[in-house]
Amino acid sequence: MNFRTIVYPACLSLLLVGCAGSGTTTHKPASPAVREAAIKAAINNPDRPVKDHEQDVKRKPADVLAFSGIEPGQKVIDMMSAGGWYAELLSRVVGPTGQVYMQNPPSVLERNGGKAVVERLANNRLPNVVRWDKPLNDMQLPGNYFDGAMINLVFHDFYSISTDVDDVLADLYKALKKGAWVVVVDHAAPVGTGNSFATNPRGQHRIEEAFAKAAFTRAGFKLDGESSVLRNPADNRQKAFFAPEMKGINTDKFVVRFRKP
């Protein structure tokens, strides 16, 4: 795998699993072989939409999911899930004993995700997925509940939707169990630009990696790992991923993992 892992305290030897408000129980983490098999089965599942499969080469979900720490039985939130491309994969990896919250702010659904969400969840095809249409600053998440969180290519959008992203991350922190993972994948902006490429009128839809790391650190998270699997040094980080001149060119993306201590 194309990632390096930062040493994290041995307290992660056990993951907590349980329902909010009903106490927690511990379970032995799945073996690497079990995790790898679950990820492979999720990606190759014939029930995945054809359009989802077509994105695999570009998005490299096998690498990202292996890097994340996800495993069967976990409870995971897919933040600003949009149409649920990752929510479906997460659902299939955690399996029938796990659960996925597919969170979307109503404003996102109004723009582009509503129909896609309905199609994704039609006929109870993903029974362990909870549709969670809540604003970023009022997600109403259960406390100490989730084993992990995925924030895929949308963290930059937090800054155009919310006026207080620190508050959003504080709520996420409370909703996660101790030792829970958070994976952030996003389009990298030039060094020193902070969140300006996410909020300026040009709308490049990027965010500076160091700025993102600092935001999670302020919220109490610890940087736990980084992956180069989606890096593209040929991208000068100046254009939005959807710009005509970027057609066929993958943006330079950072992939980082945080932990709740």
C-alpha positions in Angstrom: 0.0 0.0 0.0 1.2 3.5 -0.7 0.9 4.9 2.7 3.0 5.5 5.8 1.6 5.1 9.3 2.4 7.4 12.2 2.8 5.5 15.5 -0.3 5.7 17.7 -0.7 4.7 21.3 -1.4 1.1 22.1 -4.8 2.0 23.5 -6.1 1.3 20.0 -5.6 -2.4 20.5 -9.3 -2.7 21.1 -12.1 -1.0 19.2 -15.3 -0.1 21.1 -18.6 -1.2 19.5 -22.0 -0.6 20.9 -25.2 1.5 20.7 -25.3 5.0 22.1 -27.1 5.1 25.4 -27.0 1.3 25.9 -23.4 1.1 27.1 -20.5 -0.2 25.0 -18.9 -3.6 24.5 -15.5 -4.5 23.2 -14.6 -6.9 20.5 -11.4 -8.2 19.1 -10.5 -6.3 15.9 -10.8 -8.3 12.7 -7.6 -9.8 11.3 -5.9 -8.2 8.3 -7.2 -11.1 6.1 -10.8 -10.6 7.2 -10.6 -6.8 6.5 -9.0 -7.3 3.1 -11.6 -9.9 2.1 -14.5 -7.6 3.2 -13.1 -4.7 1.2 -12.5 -6.8 -1.9 -16.0 -8.3 -1.7 -17.5 -4.8 -1.2 -15.8 -3.4 -4.3 -16.5 -6.4 -6.5 -20.1 -6.8 -5.4 -22.2 -7.3 -8.5 -25.0 -5.3 -7.1 -22.9 -2.1 -7.1 -24.1 0.3 -9.9 -22.1 0.1 -13.1 -21.3 3.9 -12.8 -19.8 3.2 -9.4 -17.5 0.5 -10.7 -16.4 2.9 -13.4 -14.9 5.3 -10.8 -12.8 2.6 -9.1 -9.7 3.1 -11.2 -9.7 6.8 -10.5 -10.7 6.8 -6.8 -8.8 3.6 -5.8 -11.2 2.6 -3.0 -9.3 -0.6 -2.2 -6.3 1.5 -1.1 -8.3 4.2 0.7 -10.5 1.7 2.6 -7.5 -0.4 3.6 -5.8 2.7 4.9 -8.9 3.8 6.8 -9.1 1.0 9.3 -12.7 0.1 8.5 -13.8 -3.5 9.2 -16.9 -5.6 9.5 -19.2 -4.7 12.4 -18.2 -1.0 12.7 -20.6 1.9 12.8 -19.4 4.6 10.4 -20.6 8.0 9.2 -20.1 9.2 5.6 -20.2 13.0 6.0 -21.7 15.0 3.1 -22.3 11.8 1.3 -24.0 13.3 -1.7 -25.2 10.4 -3.9 -23.6 7.9 -1.6 -20.7 6.4 -3.7 -18.6 5.8 -0.6 -21.6 5.1 1.6 -22.4 2.0 -0.4 -18.9 0.7 -0.1 -18.8 1.4 3.6 -22.1 -0.3 4.0 -20.9 -3.5 2.3 -17.6 -3.6 4.2 -19.2 -3.2 7.7 -21.8 -5.8 6.7 -25.1 -6.7 8.5 -23.7 -6.3 12.0 -22.4 -2.8 11.2 -24.2 0.5 10.3 -23.5 3.5 8.1 -25.0 7.0 8.5 -25.4 8.7 5.1 -25.3 12.3 6.2 -26.2 15.2 3.9 -27.1 18.8 4.6 -30.5 19.6 3.0 -28.8 22.3 0.9 -26.7 19.6 -0.8 -29.7 17.4 -1.5 -31.5 20.3 -3.1 -28.6 21.0 -5.5 -27.6 17.5 -6.6 -28.0 14.7 -4.3 -31.7 14.1 -3.5 -32.6 11.9 -6.5 -29.3 10.0 -6.3 -29.9 9.3 -2.6 -33.4 7.9 -3.3 -32.0 5.7 -6.1 -29.1 4.5 -3.9 -31.4 3.4 -1.1 -34.4 2.3 -3.1 -36.1 -1.0 -2.2 -34.0 -1.3 1.0 -31.0 -2.4 -1.1 -28.6 -1.1 1.7 -30.5 -2.1 4.9 -27.7 -1.1 7.2 -27.6 2.5 5.9 -29.4 5.3 7.8 -30.3 8.3 5.7 -29.4 11.3 7.8 -30.4 14.6 6.3 -29.1 17.1 8.8 -27.3 20.4 8.5 -23.6 20.4 9.3 -24.0 22.6 12.4 -27.0 20.6 13.7 -26.3 17.0 12.8 -27.9 15.7 16.0 -25.5 12.7 16.1 -25.6 10.2 19.0 -22.6 10.6 21.3 -19.8 8.1 21.6 -21.3 6.0 18.8 -19.2 5.8 15.7 -16.1 3.7 15.0 -15.1 5.8 12.0 -15.9 8.7 9.6 -15.3 9.2 5.9 -15.0 12.8 4.5 -14.3 12.2 0.9 -13.6 15.2 -1.5 -16.0 17.5 0.5 -14.1 18.9 3.5 -13.4 22.0 1.4 -17.2 22.4 0.9 -17.6 22.6 4.7 -16.2 26.2 4.5 -18.8 27.3 1.9 -21.7 25.7 3.7 -20.9 26.3 7.4 -20.0 29.5 9.1 -18.3 27.6 11.9 -16.4 24.5 10.8 -14.7 24.2 14.2 -18.2 23.6 15.6 -18.9 20.9 13.0 -15.6 19.1 13.9 -16.4 19.4 17.7 -19.7 17.7 17.1 -18.1 14.9 15.1 -15.5 14.4 17.8 -18.3 13.9 20.4 -20.0 11.4 18.2 -16.9 9.2 17.8 -15.7 6.5 20.2 -12.2 6.7 21.6 -9.8 5.3 19.1 -12.2 6.0 16.2 -10.7 6.9 12.8 -11.5 9.8 10.5 -10.3 9.7 6.8 -10.1 12.9 4.9 -9.6 12.9 1.1 -9.5 16.2 -0.7 -8.2 18.2 -3.7 -5.0 19.9 -2.6 -4.7 23.7 -2.8 -1.3 25.5 -3.0 0.7 25.9 0.1 -0.3 28.9 2.1 -3.8 29.3 0.7 -5.7 28.0 3.6 -9.4 27.7 2.8 -9.4 30.5 0.2 -9.6 28.2 -2.7 -12.8 26.8 -1.2 -14.5 30.1 -0.4 -13.4 32.6 -3.1 -15.7 33.5 -6.1 -13.5 31.5 -8.5 -14.5 28.3 -6.6 -11.6 26.1 -7.2 -13.0 23.6 -4.7 -9.7 22.8 -3.1 -8.2 23.2 0.4 -4.6 23.4 1.7 -3.6 20.2 3.3 -1.8 21.9 6.3 -4.9 24.0 6.9 -7.1 20.9 7.0 -4.7 19.1 9.4 -4.7 22.1 11.7 -8.5 22.2 11.8 -8.7 18.6 13.0 -5.9 19.1 15.5 -7.7 22.0 17.0 -10.8 19.8 17.4 -8.7 17.3 19.5 -7.9 14.7 16.8 -4.4 13.2 16.3 -2.9 12.8 12.9 -2.4 9.0 12.6 -1.4 8.4 9.0 -0.9 9.7 5.4 -1.2 8.1 2.0 0.2 9.1 -1.3 -2.2 6.8 -3.3 -4.1 9.7 -4.9 -1.2 12.2 -5.3 -0.5 13.8 -8.7 2.6 16.0 -8.7 1.8 17.1 -12.3 -1.2 19.0 -11.0 -0.3 22.6 -10.2 -3.3 22.9 -7.8 -4.7 26.0 -9.5 -7.8 24.7 -11.3 -11.1 23.3 -10.0 -11.4 19.6 -10.7 -14.4 20.2 -13.1 -12.7 22.9 -15.1 -12.7 22.1 -18.9 -8.9 22.2 -19.0 -8.8 19.6 -16.2 -10.7 17.0 -18.3 -8.9 13.8 -18.0 -6.4 15.1 -15.5 -6.6 13.9 -11.9 -6.2 16.5 -9.2 -3.5 16.2 -6.6 -5.3 14.8 -3.6 -4.2 14.3 0.0 -5.4 11.3 2.0 -4.9 11.6 5.7 -6.2 9.6 8.7 -6.9 11.1 12.2 -7.8 9.3 15.4 -9.8 10.4 18.4 -7.5 9.7 21.4 
